[in-house]
Amino acid sequence: MSEHRVASNLGLDAASPYRFAVVVSAFNAAITTRLCEAAVATLTQHGAVSDRIRVVRVPGAYELPMAAHRLAVAGKVDAVVCLGALVRGETAHFDVLAHSIASAIQDAARTTGIPISFGVITCDSIEQAETRAGGERGNRGAEAALAAIKMAILYAETPAVRPSPA
């Protein structure tokens, strides 16, 4: 599993106190499976225990923000990792999905108060996706897992301050 390692200044136990959900799109499974494997490997390499990592598969990238939101509001995770692969086709479908998914994932993180990392590859070809799922450009699943660990730590160290009622 060393092929999933990415440069990190995190300690080997940085993820140990936290619970994670990894939400993975089943569409483009040849790519998303590699993203998921790298994300889980990265979480465990940083101390997360397997029974505190929940992997949830959804039909496609469109369902990622819905599942992430649901898992976040359930209160059983400290961070969520969203993984998918969108490959541009001949229609505007790619652009609509890419924008709406990114916006909805960010909105889910903002409204739930739980960090949700974005590990959705958006590219022009399956070859570009492969290079970002363990090829020469690294693995976006591992990178999204590191972001989730870092944000879980930040949220734990920085409690939200709510304005006092007027």
C-alpha positions in Angstrom: 0.0 0.0 0.0 3.0 2.3 0.0 2.0 3.4 -3.5 -0.8 5.4 -1.9 1.5 7.5 0.3 1.5 11.2 -0.3 3.7 13.8 1.3 2.3 14.8 4.7 3.4 16.6 7.7 0.9 14.7 9.8 1.9 12.2 12.5 1.2 8.5 12.2 -1.5 8.8 14.8 -3.1 12.0 13.5 -6.3 10.3 12.4 -6.7 8.0 15.4 -9.2 10.1 17.5 -11.6 10.6 14.5 -14.4 8.8 12.7 -14.5 9.0 8.9 -17.0 8.3 6.1 -15.7 7.7 2.6 -18.5 8.2 0.1 -17.6 6.7 -3.3 -19.4 7.0 -6.7 -19.9 3.6 -8.3 -19.9 5.3 -11.8 -16.4 5.0 -13.4 -15.6 2.2 -10.9 -12.3 1.4 -12.4 -11.1 4.9 -11.3 -13.2 5.4 -8.1 -12.1 2.0 -6.6 -8.5 3.2 -6.8 -9.4 6.5 -5.2 -11.2 4.7 -2.4 -8.4 2.2 -1.8 -5.9 5.1 -1.5 -8.2 7.2 0.7 -8.7 4.3 3.2 -5.0 3.4 3.1 -4.1 7.0 3.8 -6.6 7.2 6.7 -5.2 4.0 8.2 -1.6 5.0 7.6 -2.3 8.0 9.8 -3.8 6.0 12.6 -7.5 5.7 11.8 -8.9 2.3 12.9 -10.9 0.3 10.3 -14.0 0.2 12.4 -14.0 4.0 12.5 -13.9 4.3 8.7 -17.3 3.7 7.0 -17.2 3.3 3.2 -20.5 4.1 1.5 -21.1 3.6 -2.2 -23.5 5.7 -4.1 -24.7 5.2 -7.8 -23.0 8.3 -9.2 -21.2 11.5 -8.5 -24.5 13.4 -8.4 -25.4 11.4 -5.2 -22.2 12.2 -3.4 -23.3 15.5 -1.7 -26.6 14.0 -0.6 -24.9 11.0 1.1 -22.2 13.2 2.5 -24.8 15.6 4.0 -26.8 12.7 5.5 -23.8 11.1 7.1 -22.6 14.4 8.5 -25.9 15.3 10.1 -26.2 11.8 11.6 -23.4 12.8 14.0 -21.4 9.6 13.8 -18.5 11.0 11.8 -15.9 13.7 12.3 -15.2 14.2 8.6 -16.4 12.9 5.2 -14.4 12.2 2.1 -16.2 12.4 -1.3 -14.7 10.5 -4.2 -15.8 10.4 -7.8 -14.7 10.7 -11.4 -16.3 12.9 -14.0 -15.0 12.5 -17.6 -16.1 15.1 -20.1 -18.3 13.9 -22.9 -19.8 15.5 -25.9 -22.6 17.4 -24.1 -22.9 20.0 -21.4 -23.8 17.3 -18.9 -20.2 17.2 -17.5 -20.2 21.0 -16.8 -23.5 20.9 -15.1 -22.5 18.0 -12.9 -19.1 19.3 -12.1 -20.4 22.6 -10.9 -23.4 21.4 -9.1 -21.5 18.6 -7.2 -18.7 20.9 -6.1 -21.2 23.5 -4.9 -23.4 21.0 -3.1 -20.5 19.3 -1.4 -19.2 22.7 -0.2 -22.7 23.7 0.9 -23.1 20.4 2.8 -19.9 21.1 4.7 -20.9 24.6 5.5 -24.4 23.8 6.7 -23.5 20.7 8.7 -20.4 21.9 10.5 -18.6 18.7 9.5 -15.6 18.9 7.1 -16.3 17.3 3.8 -13.3 16.9 1.4 -13.6 17.0 -2.3 -11.9 14.1 -4.1 -13.8 14.2 -7.3 -11.7 14.1 -10.4 -12.9 16.2 -13.3 -11.0 15.7 -16.5 -11.3 15.4 -20.3 -10.4 11.8 -20.8 -10.2 8.5 -18.9 -6.4 8.6 -19.4 -6.3 11.9 -17.4 -8.5 10.3 -14.7 -6.1 7.3 -14.5 -3.1 9.6 -14.0 -5.0 11.2 -11.1 -6.0 7.9 -9.5 -2.6 6.5 -8.7 -0.7 7.4 -11.9 2.0 10.0 -12.4 -0.2 12.8 -11.0 -0.7 11.1 -7.7 -4.0 9.9 -6.2 -6.8 12.4 -5.5 -8.3 9.9 -3.0 -5.2 10.0 -0.8 -5.1 13.8 -1.1 -8.8 14.1 -0.1 -8.2 11.8 2.9 -5.3 13.9 4.1 -7.5 17.0 3.7 -10.2 15.3 5.8 -7.7 14.5 8.5 -6.4 18.0 8.6 -9.9 19.5 8.7 -11.0 17.1 11.4 -8.0 18.3 13.5 -8.8 22.0 12.8 -12.4 21.6 13.7 -11.5 19.8 16.9 -9.0 22.5 17.9 -11.3 25.4 16.8 -14.8 25.2 18.2 -17.4 27.1 16.3 -18.4 30.3 17.9 -22.0 31.3 17.5 -23.0 34.9 17.7 -25.0 35.7 20.8 -28.7 36.5 20.3 -29.5 40.2 20.0 
